[in-house]
């Protein structure tokens, strides 16, 4: 299992927790709670990696 650093912060503008994954450019998620934001980030990380693998195979 590959581990990634998650940067989690509250956005007053969005009224949501934002998660950035610095090692994966453009990979971000959000959620109404800290836990929801992190869970969404885990899904987005997998989707980001799948897309990268597909594009690499072209």
Phi, psi and omega in degrees: 000127177274137180250141180235147175287135176245131173254117184245130177211161179270133176252111176297322181299316182268347185054047182205159171279137179245138177239127175247144178243094188303327182288344182241097185308129178080000183274109181217157176213169177216172178188160180288333177235164177303312182297318179295319180297317180293319177298318177296323178297320179299320178293314182295323177301313179298318179294321178299313181296318178298317179296318179298319179296318179296317181291326179293328182284351181282000000 
